[in-house]
Amino acid sequence: MTGRGQIDAVIRFDPGPNVVSGDSDTGKSYLLRLVDYVLGADQLTKTIDEAAAYETVWLEFRNEADDVLTLERSLQGGEVIAYSQPIGDLISDDYFELPRSPDDHIRNGNNQGETLASKRQGRSVDPDVTARVFPFFGLPETVKLRKNSDGEIQRLSIRTLLPIFLVDEEAIITESSPILRGGFSDTAEKRMFSYLLTGKDDASIVAQEKREIISAKLKAQRDLLADLLAPLHARLKDHVEAEEEESIERLEGTIARLSDTLEQNATERTRLHSERVAVYQSLVKSETQVVALDAMLTRYRLLDDRYSSDLQRLDFIAEGSYYLDGLQTSACPLCGQALEGAEHDHPDQPGPKFSSDEVYASASAEAAKIRGLQADLKNAISDLQKRRDGWHKGAREDADRLREIDRLQDVVLAPARQQTKASLDQLVKRRLELQSTRADRTEAARLEGLKAELERAIEEPPKKLKWAPLDPMATTELCKEIEAVLRDWSWKDDVRVEFEESQYDIKVNGKFRRAHGKGFRAVLHAALSVALLRYCHSRGRPHPGFLVLDSPLTTVKQRGGQSVVEAESDRIEPTIEPKFWESLAALNPSMQIIVLDNKEPPLEFAKAVNLQIFAGPGANPGERKGFIPAQVRS
């Protein structure tokens, strides 16, 4: 501790065993309170008159790598300042010369430290003592621990870890758990102990929502369901479920029949359409043939008329040759000579001269030829007429069939289809209404079920999550370590230690620690703390690496030169105190134990420990009165 005009109050501890011995009111317990304060306590829980003029407390750590961490905190409160330099390098040589202004900067050079919160508040992520001290001790800074039965997690802080390495004079004799300090942090302290034993934290745990939040969500869901049910109930108000089911069944049958009728109608319409296409093609073909045959018949009849005209002409010629001989002599109209008995010379009209017989014969032959041709023509006309009549009859039949098809489509099928479809549409619409009502009823029943479940969930007590117990192998190994410590402290070889998880305390030979007197309780608390330090060190488990025990032996009474506890019925070896000192003197230097006690080790063990004696008010010259040195005033 430092203060203007005050001599430094300094104490140094070595690796391994350290003992501060002396009378009461010499500042032994005050040392532990100062460490607690620098490590983030809200206030200094113990004050002494001798320290009234001091202003600042400084705490220096060194780790195995010989790194330095110095923490500074005003005794008036406030935040903590961290440095990577020793205390001696931080304080000015002239700092304690008087007079000094209260505003003077007391640190050497530019040794500006890092300001740390004593502990984080709420969701703050600002650097705090834990964030700086844990990495220095070799512990992760972001260890997560479960803080309640709902699985919520919190960060492990130096304050939660404190009961493991700072055991004050009240805690060491408590009847309650040596690990738990009570209050709302019990769960976090239990999980801290599990973390030390196993090296595993609770970062992977998924938290259960708070009951208030769950209840609010459930009520909101229930109210939402009530809002959804209101319109459903309004629509179902005038509907009877049995009638709906019967109506739907009847409608399904009728709809099926009408659907079959429509399908048949569609099939028939498709068939008639295909037939109409074929009949129409046949009609077109027949009409085409009739037109073509009519044209041929017309030409053939014209030819027949020509044949008839030729026959009439030939008949006339033939008949004329018969009467030719009975005519009077007549002059030739061409040459003027008599027609009979003279040769007629007609230069412009060459050709043979025919007699009446020849004319008749020629006309008869030509007529016979024409009659033959005309007979053939009449046969052809007759054949064409028959073919024409056949095609015409087919065309008439096709036209009649087309009209019949159109009548079936337009007069029979179309109205039937329209009427059936209209009926079907109405039935389908009605079925949809009934099915919608049934769906509403089903949905209402489902929502009612959900609402009932929510009501039960709101009313039922919150479910507590089940959590795994402490690792039985780890607790067994720790108990073996405690047994080894107790054997070192004079217990018999068959000593048996059990860890009672329900109390977070130990039983020795079947008897709870809290069932003993305060002397025995203090010794067993110290044994647990020492064993835990040894357990973590030997297995590489997280631990700050040092332990401060306040008054582990003070309540052990002396009788006949031997140490016994208050209760004679405890039946332990009467050599607890000397064996304690012997065991402490043999401590591995890689660990550090600081014992604050009114008693001091015997001479044969005193040389093996860093012993510092506070002689009190009656200190002789050269002896240290206490932690606060006597002040020399100029």
Summary of the structure (lengths in Angstrom):
residues: 634
radius of gyration: 65.3
end to end distance: 20.5
largest distance: 212.6
contacts: 1767
relative contact order: 0.14
helix: 51%
strand: 12%
